[in-house]
Amino acid sequence: MRRSPASQARPLTARECATLERIGRDLTHKDIAAEFGISINTVANLAANAYKKLGAHSAAAAVLAHRDAHPWCGTRIDFGPILERIKASRTG
Ligand SMILES: [Zn+2]
């Protein structure tokens, strides 16, 4: 059985992408919530959605999968000025 890479790589939203990037740096959901100005529950939801899209069952697996899948995120976020983009998308 062959699986198409295109169907496995579900694009993450900018927030899901940013959340996984933070998790990859060993930040907790609490840290991420404080940084983004959102609730811990929202962070957990973003992470859960990202895991599902990446077909990962753990944070570590999701972070690894995301490194490969990041080109499909479509956010053009370069793992740097993510917070500004999120702020912009929240207010816009
Ligand atoms: Zn990404």
PDB file of the backbone (N, CA, C, O) and the ligand in Angstrom, with CONECT records:
HET     ZN  A 101       1
ATOM      1  N   MET A   1       0.831  -1.201   0.000  1.00  0.00           N
ATOM      2  CA  MET A   1       0.000   0.000   0.000  1.00  0.00           C
ATOM      3  C   MET A   1       0.865   1.250   0.000  1.00  0.00           C
ATOM      4  O   MET A   1       1.781   1.390   0.810  1.00  0.00           O
ATOM      5  N   ARG A   2       0.565   2.134  -0.902  1.00  0.00           N
ATOM      6  CA  ARG A   2       1.285   3.396  -0.954  1.00  0.00           C
ATOM      7  C   ARG A   2       0.425   4.500  -0.395  1.00  0.00           C
ATOM      8  O   ARG A   2      -0.784   4.537  -0.624  1.00  0.00           O
ATOM      9  N   ARG A   3       1.035   5.381   0.323  1.00  0.00           N
ATOM     10  CA  ARG A   3       0.303   6.538   0.809  1.00  0.00           C
ATOM     11  C   ARG A   3       0.893   7.776   0.165  1.00  0.00           C
ATOM     12  O   ARG A   3       2.111   7.938   0.084  1.00  0.00           O
ATOM     13  N   SER A   4       0.023   8.627  -0.280  1.00  0.00           N
ATOM     14  CA  SER A   4       0.517   9.837  -0.928  1.00  0.00           C
ATOM     15  C   SER A   4       0.997  10.841   0.122  1.00  0.00           C
ATOM     16  O   SER A   4       0.292  11.118   1.092  1.00  0.00           O
ATOM     17  N   PRO A   5       2.188  11.378  -0.076  1.00  0.00           N
ATOM     18  CA  PRO A   5       2.702  12.374   0.874  1.00  0.00           C
ATOM     19  C   PRO A   5       1.785  13.583   0.969  1.00  0.00           C
ATOM     20  O   PRO A   5       1.664  14.194   2.031  1.00  0.00           O
ATOM     21  N   ALA A   6       1.146  13.927  -0.132  1.00  0.00           N
ATOM     22  CA  ALA A   6       0.294  15.113  -0.124  1.00  0.00           C
ATOM     23  C   ALA A   6      -0.861  14.948   0.861  1.00  0.00           C
ATOM     24  O   ALA A   6      -1.248  15.906   1.530  1.00  0.00           O
ATOM     25  N   SER A   7      -1.408  13.743   0.952  1.00  0.00           N
ATOM     26  CA  SER A   7      -2.548  13.549   1.839  1.00  0.00           C
ATOM     27  C   SER A   7      -2.106  13.457   3.295  1.00  0.00           C
ATOM     28  O   SER A   7      -2.909  13.681   4.200  1.00  0.00           O
ATOM     29  N   GLN A   8      -0.838  13.131   3.527  1.00  0.00           N
ATOM     30  CA  GLN A   8      -0.349  13.069   4.907  1.00  0.00           C
ATOM     31  C   GLN A   8      -0.004  14.460   5.430  1.00  0.00           C
ATOM     32  O   GLN A   8      -0.160  14.740   6.618  1.00  0.00           O
ATOM     33  N   ALA A   9       0.463  15.325   4.537  1.00  0.00           N
ATOM     34  CA  ALA A   9       0.902  16.641   4.977  1.00  0.00           C
ATOM     35  C   ALA A   9      -0.280  17.596   4.969  1.00  0.00           C
ATOM     36  O   ALA A   9      -0.534  18.280   3.977  1.00  0.00           O
ATOM     37  N   ARG A  10      -0.996  17.633   6.078  1.00  0.00           N
ATOM     38  CA  ARG A  10      -2.100  18.581   6.213  1.00  0.00           C
ATOM     39  C   ARG A  10      -1.521  19.886   6.713  1.00  0.00           C
ATOM     40  O   ARG A  10      -0.817  19.903   7.723  1.00  0.00           O
ATOM     41  N   PRO A  11      -1.798  20.958   6.038  1.00  0.00           N
ATOM     42  CA  PRO A  11      -1.212  22.230   6.478  1.00  0.00           C
ATOM     43  C   PRO A  11      -1.711  22.648   7.855  1.00  0.00           C
ATOM     44  O   PRO A  11      -2.890  22.505   8.177  1.00  0.00           O
ATOM     45  N   LEU A  12      -0.798  23.161   8.648  1.00  0.00           N
ATOM     46  CA  LEU A  12      -1.157  23.697   9.955  1.00  0.00           C
ATOM     47  C   LEU A  12      -1.478  25.182   9.803  1.00  0.00           C
ATOM     48  O   LEU A  12      -0.960  25.856   8.913  1.00  0.00           O
ATOM     49  N   THR A  13      -2.330  25.672  10.678  1.00  0.00           N
ATOM     50  CA  THR A  13      -2.562  27.117  10.701  1.00  0.00           C
ATOM     51  C   THR A  13      -1.336  27.783  11.324  1.00  0.00           C
ATOM     52  O   THR A  13      -0.475  27.125  11.908  1.00  0.00           O
ATOM     53  N   ALA A  14      -1.286  29.100  11.181  1.00  0.00           N
ATOM     54  CA  ALA A  14      -0.150  29.850  11.734  1.00  0.00           C
ATOM     55  C   ALA A  14      -0.027  29.614  13.238  1.00  0.00           C
ATOM     56  O   ALA A  14       1.079  29.490  13.765  1.00  0.00           O
ATOM     57  N   ARG A  15      -1.165  29.552  13.921  1.00  0.00           N
ATOM     58  CA  ARG A  15      -1.124  29.352  15.370  1.00  0.00           C
ATOM     59  C   ARG A  15      -0.693  27.940  15.730  1.00  0.00           C
ATOM     60  O   ARG A  15       0.086  27.743  16.663  1.00  0.00           O
ATOM     61  N   GLU A  16      -1.195  26.961  14.995  1.00  0.00           N
ATOM     62  CA  GLU A  16      -0.774  25.581  15.261  1.00  0.00           C
ATOM     63  C   GLU A  16       0.721  25.433  15.012  1.00  0.00           C
ATOM     64  O   GLU A  16       1.440  24.793  15.779  1.00  0.00           O
ATOM     65  N   CYS A  17       1.163  26.036  13.927  1.00  0.00           N
ATOM     66  CA  CYS A  17       2.578  26.013  13.577  1.00  0.00           C
ATOM     67  C   CYS A  17       3.414  26.644  14.685  1.00  0.00           C
ATOM     68  O   CYS A  17       4.416  26.074  15.118  1.00  0.00           O
ATOM     69  N   ALA A  18       3.001  27.812  15.137  1.00  0.00           N
ATOM     70  CA  ALA A  18       3.750  28.521  16.179  1.00  0.00           C
ATOM     71  C   ALA A  18       3.739  27.735  17.487  1.00  0.00           C
ATOM     72  O   ALA A  18       4.736  27.699  18.208  1.00  0.00           O
ATOM     73  N   THR A  19       2.608  27.110  17.783  1.00  0.00           N
ATOM     74  CA  THR A  19       2.502  26.319  19.019  1.00  0.00           C
ATOM     75  C   THR A  19       3.484  25.152  18.988  1.00  0.00           C
ATOM     76  O   THR A  19       4.187  24.899  19.966  1.00  0.00           O
ATOM     77  N   LEU A  20       3.528  24.452  17.879  1.00  0.00           N
ATOM     78  CA  LEU A  20       4.451  23.317  17.780  1.00  0.00           C
ATOM     79  C   LEU A  20       5.902  23.774  17.840  1.00  0.00           C
ATOM     80  O   LEU A  20       6.763  23.096  18.400  1.00  0.00           O
ATOM     81  N   GLU A  21       6.151  24.932  17.253  1.00  0.00           N
ATOM     82  CA  GLU A  21       7.523  25.440  17.285  1.00  0.00           C
ATOM     83  C   GLU A  21       7.950  25.685  18.732  1.00  0.00           C
ATOM     84  O   GLU A  21       9.081  25.389  19.118  1.00  0.00           O
ATOM     85  N   ARG A  22       7.008  26.241  19.540  1.00  0.00           N
ATOM     86  CA  ARG A  22       7.309  26.492  20.951  1.00  0.00           C
ATOM     87  C   ARG A  22       7.476  25.180  21.720  1.00  0.00           C
ATOM     88  O   ARG A  22       8.383  25.043  22.541  1.00  0.00           O
ATOM     89  N   ILE A  23       6.595  24.224  21.447  1.00  0.00           N
ATOM     90  CA  ILE A  23       6.694  22.923  22.122  1.00  0.00           C
ATOM     91  C   ILE A  23       8.046  22.284  21.800  1.00  0.00           C
ATOM     92  O   ILE A  23       8.659  21.633  22.647  1.00  0.00           O
ATOM     93  N   GLY A  24       8.491  22.480  20.573  1.00  0.00           N
ATOM     94  CA  GLY A  24       9.794  21.954  20.167  1.00  0.00           C
ATOM     95  C   GLY A  24      10.948  22.586  20.919  1.00  0.00           C
ATOM     96  O   GLY A  24      12.048  22.035  20.973  1.00  0.00           O
ATOM     97  N   ARG A  25      10.687  23.746  21.498  1.00  0.00           N
ATOM     98  CA  ARG A  25      11.712  24.402  22.320  1.00  0.00           C
ATOM     99  C   ARG A  25      11.472  24.145  23.797  1.00  0.00           C
ATOM    100  O   ARG A  25      12.000  24.856  24.651  1.00  0.00           O
ATOM    101  N   ASP A  26      10.666  23.114  24.099  1.00  0.00           N
ATOM    102  CA  ASP A  26      10.426  22.679  25.482  1.00  0.00           C
ATOM    103  C   ASP A  26       9.674  23.696  26.323  1.00  0.00           C
ATOM    104  O   ASP A  26       9.779  23.692  27.549  1.00  0.00           O
ATOM    105  N   LEU A  27       8.917  24.566  25.669  1.00  0.00           N
ATOM    106  CA  LEU A  27       8.050  25.451  26.437  1.00  0.00           C
ATOM    107  C   LEU A  27       6.786  24.666  26.806  1.00  0.00           C
ATOM    108  O   LEU A  27       6.332  23.798  26.061  1.00  0.00           O
ATOM    109  N   THR A  28       6.233  24.997  27.976  1.00  0.00           N
ATOM    110  CA  THR A  28       5.008  24.328  28.401  1.00  0.00           C
ATOM    111  C   THR A  28       3.799  25.027  27.779  1.00  0.00           C
ATOM    112  O   THR A  28       3.907  26.135  27.254  1.00  0.00           O
ATOM    113  N   HIS A  29       2.642  24.353  27.848  1.00  0.00           N
ATOM    114  CA  HIS A  29       1.409  24.982  27.375  1.00  0.00           C
ATOM    115  C   HIS A  29       1.179  26.298  28.119  1.00  0.00           C
ATOM    116  O   HIS A  29       0.700  27.274  27.542  1.00  0.00           O
ATOM    117  N   LYS A  30       1.526  26.309  29.404  1.00  0.00           N
ATOM    118  CA  LYS A  30       1.352  27.523  30.207  1.00  0.00           C
ATOM    119  C   LYS A  30       2.224  28.658  29.672  1.00  0.00           C
ATOM    120  O   LYS A  30       1.774  29.797  29.554  1.00  0.00           O
ATOM    121  N   ASP A  31       3.482  28.331  29.350  1.00  0.00           N
ATOM    122  CA  ASP A  31       4.391  29.341  28.792  1.00  0.00           C
ATOM    123  C   ASP A  31       3.834  29.906  27.485  1.00  0.00           C
ATOM    124  O   ASP A  31       3.842  31.114  27.251  1.00  0.00           O
ATOM    125  N   ILE A  32       3.355  28.996  26.649  1.00  0.00           N
ATOM    126  CA  ILE A  32       2.870  29.397  25.325  1.00  0.00           C
ATOM    127  C   ILE A  32       1.616  30.253  25.467  1.00  0.00           C
ATOM    128  O   ILE A  32       1.454  31.254  24.769  1.00  0.00           O
ATOM    129  N   ALA A  33       0.737  29.854  26.372  1.00  0.00           N
ATOM    130  CA  ALA A  33      -0.490  30.628  26.608  1.00  0.00           C
ATOM    131  C   ALA A  33      -0.154  32.054  27.034  1.00  0.00           C
ATOM    132  O   ALA A  33      -0.759  33.018  26.564  1.00  0.00           O
ATOM    133  N   ALA A  34       0.823  32.167  27.932  1.00  0.00           N
ATOM    134  CA  ALA A  34       1.216  33.494  28.416  1.00  0.00           C
ATOM    135  C   ALA A  34       1.813  34.318  27.285  1.00  0.00           C
ATOM    136  O   ALA A  34       1.523  35.507  27.153  1.00  0.00           O
ATOM    137  N   GLU A  35       2.645  33.685  26.472  1.00  0.00           N
ATOM    138  CA  GLU A  35       3.302  34.412  25.391  1.00  0.00           C
ATOM    139  C   GLU A  35       2.303  34.894  24.341  1.00  0.00           C
ATOM    140  O   GLU A  35       2.397  36.023  23.858  1.00  0.00           O
ATOM    141  N   PHE A  36       1.339  34.024  23.989  1.00  0.00           N
ATOM    142  CA  PHE A  36       0.389  34.364  22.930  1.00  0.00           C
ATOM    143  C   PHE A  36      -0.813  35.146  23.453  1.00  0.00           C
ATOM    144  O   PHE A  36      -1.592  35.694  22.674  1.00  0.00           O
ATOM    145  N   GLY A  37      -0.957  35.194  24.777  1.00  0.00           N
ATOM    146  CA  GLY A  37      -2.111  35.881  25.344  1.00  0.00           C
ATOM    147  C   GLY A  37      -3.406  35.117  25.120  1.00  0.00           C
ATOM    148  O   GLY A  37      -4.453  35.723  24.890  1.00  0.00           O
ATOM    149  N   ILE A  38      -3.342  33.783  25.185  1.00  0.00           N
ATOM    150  CA  ILE A  38      -4.526  32.931  25.013  1.00  0.00           C
ATOM    151  C   ILE A  38      -4.594  31.971  26.202  1.00  0.00           C
ATOM    152  O   ILE A  38      -3.664  31.902  27.006  1.00  0.00           O
ATOM    153  N   SER A  39      -5.703  31.230  26.308  1.00  0.00           N
ATOM    154  CA  SER A  39      -5.840  30.335  27.453  1.00  0.00           C
ATOM    155  C   SER A  39      -5.047  29.049  27.229  1.00  0.00           C
ATOM    156  O   SER A  39      -4.715  28.684  26.101  1.00  0.00           O
ATOM    157  N   ILE A  40      -4.753  28.368  28.356  1.00  0.00           N
ATOM    158  CA  ILE A  40      -4.028  27.096  28.273  1.00  0.00           C
ATOM    159  C   ILE A  40      -4.860  26.069  27.502  1.00  0.00           C
ATOM    160  O   ILE A  40      -4.322  25.248  26.759  1.00  0.00           O
ATOM    161  N   ASN A  41      -6.192  26.130  27.691  1.00  0.00           N
ATOM    162  CA  ASN A  41      -7.064  25.215  26.943  1.00  0.00           C
ATOM    163  C   ASN A  41      -6.932  25.425  25.445  1.00  0.00           C
ATOM    164  O   ASN A  41      -6.932  24.470  24.669  1.00  0.00           O
ATOM    165  N   THR A  42      -6.821  26.682  25.048  1.00  0.00           N
ATOM    166  CA  THR A  42      -6.680  26.976  23.616  1.00  0.00           C
ATOM    167  C   THR A  42      -5.358  26.423  23.093  1.00  0.00           C
ATOM    168  O   THR A  42      -5.293  25.878  21.991  1.00  0.00           O
ATOM    169  N   VAL A  43      -4.309  26.569  23.893  1.00  0.00           N
ATOM    170  CA  VAL A  43      -3.014  26.002  23.488  1.00  0.00           C
ATOM    171  C   VAL A  43      -3.132  24.489  23.331  1.00  0.00           C
ATOM    172  O   VAL A  43      -2.626  23.912  22.368  1.00  0.00           O
ATOM    173  N   ALA A  44      -3.811  23.852  24.294  1.00  0.00           N
ATOM    174  CA  ALA A  44      -3.977  22.394  24.223  1.00  0.00           C
ATOM    175  C   ALA A  44      -4.751  21.999  22.968  1.00  0.00           C
ATOM    176  O   ALA A  44      -4.431  21.004  22.318  1.00  0.00           O
ATOM    177  N   ASN A  45      -5.773  22.788  22.635  1.00  0.00           N
ATOM    178  CA  ASN A  45      -6.540  22.505  21.418  1.00  0.00           C
ATOM    179  C   ASN A  45      -5.694  22.672  20.169  1.00  0.00           C
ATOM    180  O   ASN A  45      -5.755  21.852  19.253  1.00  0.00           O
ATOM    181  N   LEU A  46      -4.903  23.741  20.135  1.00  0.00           N
ATOM    182  CA  LEU A  46      -4.032  23.978  18.977  1.00  0.00           C
ATOM    183  C   LEU A  46      -3.060  22.813  18.815  1.00  0.00           C
ATOM    184  O   LEU A  46      -2.830  22.326  17.707  1.00  0.00           O
ATOM    185  N   ALA A  47      -2.490  22.372  19.945  1.00  0.00           N
ATOM    186  CA  ALA A  47      -1.544  21.266  19.893  1.00  0.00           C
ATOM    187  C   ALA A  47      -2.242  19.992  19.425  1.00  0.00           C
ATOM    188  O   ALA A  47      -1.713  19.253  18.595  1.00  0.00           O
ATOM    189  N   ALA A  48      -3.443  19.740  19.969  1.00  0.00           N
ATOM    190  CA  ALA A  48      -4.170  18.517  19.602  1.00  0.00           C
ATOM    191  C   ALA A  48      -4.521  18.506  18.118  1.00  0.00           C
ATOM    192  O   ALA A  48      -4.407  17.478  17.451  1.00  0.00           O
ATOM    193  N   ASN A  49      -4.950  19.661  17.608  1.00  0.00           N
ATOM    194  CA  ASN A  49      -5.260  19.757  16.177  1.00  0.00           C
ATOM    195  C   ASN A  49      -4.016  19.498  15.340  1.00  0.00           C
ATOM    196  O   ASN A  49      -4.065  18.803  14.326  1.00  0.00           O
ATOM    197  N   ALA A  50      -2.903  20.067  15.782  1.00  0.00           N
ATOM    198  CA  ALA A  50      -1.654  19.907  15.038  1.00  0.00           C
ATOM    199  C   ALA A  50      -1.219  18.438  15.048  1.00  0.00           C
ATOM    200  O   ALA A  50      -0.780  17.912  14.026  1.00  0.00           O
ATOM    201  N   TYR A  51      -1.343  17.777  16.205  1.00  0.00           N
ATOM    202  CA  TYR A  51      -0.960  16.358  16.282  1.00  0.00           C
ATOM    203  C   TYR A  51      -1.797  15.554  15.299  1.00  0.00           C
ATOM    204  O   TYR A  51      -1.283  14.699  14.579  1.00  0.00           O
ATOM    205  N   LYS A  52      -3.107  15.843  15.279  1.00  0.00           N
ATOM    206  CA  LYS A  52      -4.032  15.104  14.424  1.00  0.00           C
ATOM    207  C   LYS A  52      -3.660  15.282  12.960  1.00  0.00           C
ATOM    208  O   LYS A  52      -3.597  14.320  12.195  1.00  0.00           O
ATOM    209  N   LYS A  53      -3.417  16.528  12.587  1.00  0.00           N
ATOM    210  CA  LYS A  53      -3.072  16.809  11.186  1.00  0.00           C
ATOM    211  C   LYS A  53      -1.782  16.113  10.780  1.00  0.00           C
ATOM    212  O   LYS A  53      -1.631  15.673   9.640  1.00  0.00           O
ATOM    213  N   LEU A  54      -0.850  16.019  11.732  1.00  0.00           N
ATOM    214  CA  LEU A  54       0.453  15.426  11.428  1.00  0.00           C
ATOM    215  C   LEU A  54       0.452  13.919  11.632  1.00  0.00           C
ATOM    216  O   LEU A  54       1.435  13.245  11.324  1.00  0.00           O
ATOM    217  N   GLY A  55      -0.663  13.386  12.158  1.00  0.00           N
ATOM    218  CA  GLY A  55      -0.733  11.955  12.411  1.00  0.00           C
ATOM    219  C   GLY A  55       0.215  11.520  13.507  1.00  0.00           C
ATOM    220  O   GLY A  55       0.699  10.388  13.506  1.00  0.00           O
ATOM    221  N   ALA A  56       0.486  12.431  14.457  1.00  0.00           N
ATOM    222  CA  ALA A  56       1.426  12.138  15.539  1.00  0.00           C
ATOM    223  C   ALA A  56       0.660  11.884  16.829  1.00  0.00           C
ATOM    224  O   ALA A  56      -0.415  12.444  17.046  1.00  0.00           O
ATOM    225  N   HIS A  57       1.221  11.038  17.678  1.00  0.00           N
ATOM    226  CA  HIS A  57       0.539  10.669  18.919  1.00  0.00           C
ATOM    227  C   HIS A  57       1.283  11.170  20.149  1.00  0.00           C
ATOM    228  O   HIS A  57       0.903  10.854  21.276  1.00  0.00           O
ATOM    229  N   SER A  58       2.322  11.936  19.941  1.00  0.00           N
ATOM    230  CA  SER A  58       3.029  12.514  21.081  1.00  0.00           C
ATOM    231  C   SER A  58       3.603  13.849  20.637  1.00  0.00           C
ATOM    232  O   SER A  58       3.735  14.127  19.445  1.00  0.00           O
ATOM    233  N   ALA A  59       3.939  14.665  21.624  1.00  0.00           N
ATOM    234  CA  ALA A  59       4.509  15.966  21.317  1.00  0.00           C
ATOM    235  C   ALA A  59       5.816  15.813  20.541  1.00  0.00           C
ATOM    236  O   ALA A  59       6.056  16.531  19.570  1.00  0.00           O
ATOM    237  N   ALA A  60       6.651  14.881  20.972  1.00  0.00           N
ATOM    238  CA  ALA A  60       7.951  14.703  20.313  1.00  0.00           C
ATOM    239  C   ALA A  60       7.773  14.283  18.855  1.00  0.00           C
ATOM    240  O   ALA A  60       8.474  14.776  17.970  1.00  0.00           O
ATOM    241  N   ALA A  61       6.828  13.368  18.612  1.00  0.00           N
ATOM    242  CA  ALA A  61       6.582  12.912  17.242  1.00  0.00           C
ATOM    243  C   ALA A  61       6.020  14.049  16.390  1.00  0.00           C
ATOM    244  O   ALA A  61       6.365  14.192  15.217  1.00  0.00           O
ATOM    245  N   ALA A  62       5.149  14.852  16.998  1.00  0.00           N
ATOM    246  CA  ALA A  62       4.553  15.960  16.261  1.00  0.00           C
ATOM    247  C   ALA A  62       5.601  16.998  15.885  1.00  0.00           C
ATOM    248  O   ALA A  62       5.595  17.534  14.777  1.00  0.00           O
ATOM    249  N   VAL A  63       6.500  17.274  16.825  1.00  0.00           N
ATOM    250  CA  VAL A  63       7.544  18.267  16.556  1.00  0.00           C
ATOM    251  C   VAL A  63       8.425  17.788  15.399  1.00  0.00           C
ATOM    252  O   VAL A  63       8.771  18.564  14.509  1.00  0.00           O
ATOM    253  N   LEU A  64       8.779  16.512  15.423  1.00  0.00           N
ATOM    254  CA  LEU A  64       9.604  15.962  14.338  1.00  0.00           C
ATOM    255  C   LEU A  64       8.849  15.991  13.015  1.00  0.00           C
ATOM    256  O   LEU A  64       9.398  16.392  11.988  1.00  0.00           O
ATOM    257  N   ALA A  65       7.583  15.563  13.043  1.00  0.00           N
ATOM    258  CA  ALA A  65       6.778  15.539  11.819  1.00  0.00           C
ATOM    259  C   ALA A  65       6.605  16.943  11.268  1.00  0.00           C
ATOM    260  O   ALA A  65       6.607  17.158  10.056  1.00  0.00           O
ATOM    261  N   HIS A  66       6.454  17.905  12.190  1.00  0.00           N
ATOM    262  CA  HIS A  66       6.253  19.274  11.749  1.00  0.00           C
ATOM    263  C   HIS A  66       7.492  19.836  11.056  1.00  0.00           C
ATOM    264  O   HIS A  66       7.380  20.634  10.125  1.00  0.00           O
ATOM    265  N   ARG A  67       8.668  19.417  11.510  1.00  0.00           N
ATOM    266  CA  ARG A  67       9.884  19.923  10.859  1.00  0.00           C
ATOM    267  C   ARG A  67       9.889  19.557   9.388  1.00  0.00           C
ATOM    268  O   ARG A  67      10.319  20.344   8.545  1.00  0.00           O
ATOM    269  N   ASP A  68       9.407  18.352   9.079  1.00  0.00           N
ATOM    270  CA  ASP A  68       9.326  17.932   7.675  1.00  0.00           C
ATOM    271  C   ASP A  68       8.151  18.589   6.962  1.00  0.00           C
ATOM    272  O   ASP A  68       8.241  18.941   5.786  1.00  0.00           O
ATOM    273  N   ALA A  69       7.045  18.750   7.692  1.00  0.00           N
ATOM    274  CA  ALA A  69       5.810  19.232   7.068  1.00  0.00           C
ATOM    275  C   ALA A  69       5.745  20.746   6.986  1.00  0.00           C
ATOM    276  O   ALA A  69       4.879  21.289   6.301  1.00  0.00           O
ATOM    277  N   HIS A  70       6.641  21.432   7.669  1.00  0.00           N
ATOM    278  CA  HIS A  70       6.542  22.894   7.740  1.00  0.00           C
ATOM    279  C   HIS A  70       6.405  23.588   6.386  1.00  0.00           C
ATOM    280  O   HIS A  70       5.657  24.560   6.277  1.00  0.00           O
ATOM    281  N   PRO A  71       7.112  23.114   5.341  1.00  0.00           N
ATOM    282  CA  PRO A  71       6.930  23.770   4.032  1.00  0.00           C
ATOM    283  C   PRO A  71       5.477  23.794   3.560  1.00  0.00           C
ATOM    284  O   PRO A  71       5.110  24.639   2.743  1.00  0.00           O
ATOM    285  N   TRP A  72       4.637  22.865   4.070  1.00  0.00           N
ATOM    286  CA  TRP A  72       3.229  22.819   3.655  1.00  0.00           C
ATOM    287  C   TRP A  72       2.347  23.669   4.558  1.00  0.00           C
ATOM    288  O   TRP A  72       1.153  23.810   4.295  1.00  0.00           O
ATOM    289  N   CYS A  73       2.910  24.236   5.614  1.00  0.00           N
ATOM    290  CA  CYS A  73       2.087  25.043   6.504  1.00  0.00           C
ATOM    291  C   CYS A  73       1.500  26.230   5.743  1.00  0.00           C
ATOM    292  O   CYS A  73       0.393  26.686   6.030  1.00  0.00           O
ATOM    293  N   GLY A  74       2.251  26.710   4.785  1.00  0.00           N
ATOM    294  CA  GLY A  74       1.743  27.802   3.967  1.00  0.00           C
ATOM    295  C   GLY A  74       1.765  29.131   4.682  1.00  0.00           C
ATOM    296  O   GLY A  74       1.204  30.112   4.193  1.00  0.00           O
ATOM    297  N   THR A  75       2.419  29.177   5.856  1.00  0.00           N
ATOM    298  CA  THR A  75       2.415  30.407   6.628  1.00  0.00           C
ATOM    299  C   THR A  75       3.613  31.280   6.298  1.00  0.00           C
ATOM    300  O   THR A  75       3.616  32.478   6.578  1.00  0.00           O
ATOM    301  N   ARG A  76       4.620  30.679   5.707  1.00  0.00           N
ATOM    302  CA  ARG A  76       5.882  31.355   5.425  1.00  0.00           C
ATOM    303  C   ARG A  76       6.517  31.891   6.700  1.00  0.00           C
ATOM    304  O   ARG A  76       7.397  32.750   6.661  1.00  0.00           O
ATOM    305  N   ILE A  77       6.056  31.371   7.820  1.00  0.00           N
ATOM    306  CA  ILE A  77       6.693  31.725   9.091  1.00  0.00           C
ATOM    307  C   ILE A  77       8.032  31.023   9.152  1.00  0.00           C
ATOM    308  O   ILE A  77       8.140  29.820   8.911  1.00  0.00           O
ATOM    309  N   ASP A  78       9.027  31.787   9.472  1.00  0.00           N
ATOM    310  CA  ASP A  78      10.374  31.245   9.443  1.00  0.00           C
ATOM    311  C   ASP A  78      10.888  30.941  10.845  1.00  0.00           C
ATOM    312  O   ASP A  78      12.074  31.096  11.133  1.00  0.00           O
ATOM    313  N   PHE A  79       9.969  30.502  11.718  1.00  0.00           N
ATOM    314  CA  PHE A  79      10.338  30.127  13.080  1.00  0.00           C
ATOM    315  C   PHE A  79      11.000  31.286  13.818  1.00  0.00           C
ATOM    316  O   PHE A  79      11.813  31.078  14.719  1.00  0.00           O
ATOM    317  N   GLY A  80      10.648  32.498  13.432  1.00  0.00           N
ATOM    318  CA  GLY A  80      11.199  33.663  14.098  1.00  0.00           C
ATOM    319  C   GLY A  80      10.077  34.579  14.558  1.00  0.00           C
ATOM    320  O   GLY A  80       9.570  34.439  15.671  1.00  0.00           O
ATOM    321  N   PRO A  81       9.692  35.514  13.700  1.00  0.00           N
ATOM    322  CA  PRO A  81       8.718  36.526  14.130  1.00  0.00           C
ATOM    323  C   PRO A  81       7.288  36.004  14.098  1.00  0.00           C
ATOM    324  O   PRO A  81       6.412  36.559  13.435  1.00  0.00           O
ATOM    325  N   ILE A  82       7.080  34.903  14.850  1.00  0.00           N
ATOM    326  CA  ILE A  82       5.783  34.239  14.802  1.00  0.00           C
ATOM    327  C   ILE A  82       4.740  35.028  15.584  1.00  0.00           C
ATOM    328  O   ILE A  82       3.588  35.146  15.166  1.00  0.00           O
ATOM    329  N   LEU A  83       5.155  35.554  16.704  1.00  0.00           N
ATOM    330  CA  LEU A  83       4.201  36.231  17.576  1.00  0.00           C
ATOM    331  C   LEU A  83       3.542  37.416  16.876  1.00  0.00           C
ATOM    332  O   LEU A  83       2.345  37.659  17.031  1.00  0.00           O
ATOM    333  N   GLU A  84       4.346  38.152  16.102  1.00  0.00           N
ATOM    334  CA  GLU A  84       3.807  39.310  15.390  1.00  0.00           C
ATOM    335  C   GLU A  84       2.735  38.872  14.395  1.00  0.00           C
ATOM    336  O   GLU A  84       1.696  39.517  14.250  1.00  0.00           O
ATOM    337  N   ARG A  85       3.010  37.769  13.720  1.00  0.00           N
ATOM    338  CA  ARG A  85       2.051  37.261  12.743  1.00  0.00           C
ATOM    339  C   ARG A  85       0.755  36.849  13.419  1.00  0.00           C
ATOM    340  O   ARG A  85      -0.334  37.099  12.903  1.00  0.00           O
ATOM    341  N   ILE A  86       0.881  36.215  14.578  1.00  0.00           N
ATOM    342  CA  ILE A  86      -0.320  35.767  15.292  1.00  0.00           C
ATOM    343  C   ILE A  86      -1.117  36.959  15.767  1.00  0.00           C
ATOM    344  O   ILE A  86      -2.343  36.981  15.659  1.00  0.00           O
ATOM    345  N   LYS A  87      -0.423  37.949  16.292  1.00  0.00           N
ATOM    346  CA  LYS A  87      -1.109  39.161  16.729  1.00  0.00           C
ATOM    347  C   LYS A  87      -1.843  39.781  15.540  1.00  0.00           C
ATOM    348  O   LYS A  87      -2.994  40.198  15.666  1.00  0.00           O
ATOM    349  N   ALA A  88      -1.186  39.840  14.405  1.00  0.00           N
ATOM    350  CA  ALA A  88      -1.785  40.432  13.224  1.00  0.00           C
ATOM    351  C   ALA A  88      -3.029  39.646  12.797  1.00  0.00           C
ATOM    352  O   ALA A  88      -4.045  40.226  12.412  1.00  0.00           O
ATOM    353  N   SER A  89      -2.928  38.307  12.873  1.00  0.00           N
ATOM    354  CA  SER A  89      -4.066  37.507  12.416  1.00  0.00           C
ATOM    355  C   SER A  89      -5.212  37.565  13.420  1.00  0.00           C
ATOM    356  O   SER A  89      -6.370  37.370  13.050  1.00  0.00           O
ATOM    357  N   ARG A  90      -4.897  37.832  14.696  1.00  0.00           N
ATOM    358  CA  ARG A  90      -5.955  37.935  15.702  1.00  0.00           C
ATOM    359  C   ARG A  90      -6.716  39.253  15.553  1.00  0.00           C
ATOM    360  O   ARG A  90      -7.940  39.296  15.677  1.00  0.00           O
ATOM    361  N   THR A  91      -5.969  40.323  15.286  1.00  0.00           N
ATOM    362  CA  THR A  91      -6.622  41.616  15.196  1.00  0.00           C
ATOM    363  C   THR A  91      -7.215  41.832  13.811  1.00  0.00           C
ATOM    364  O   THR A  91      -8.151  42.615  13.650  1.00  0.00           O
ATOM    365  N   GLY A  92      -6.675  41.143  12.814  1.00  0.00           N
ATOM    366  CA  GLY A  92      -7.149  41.365  11.453  1.00  0.00           C
ATOM    367  C   GLY A  92      -8.187  40.398  11.081  1.00  0.00           C
ATOM    368  O   GLY A  92      -8.698  40.443   9.962  1.00  0.00           O
TER     369      GLY A  92
HETATM  370 ZN    ZN A 101       4.909  24.995  10.348  1.00  0.00          ZN2+
END
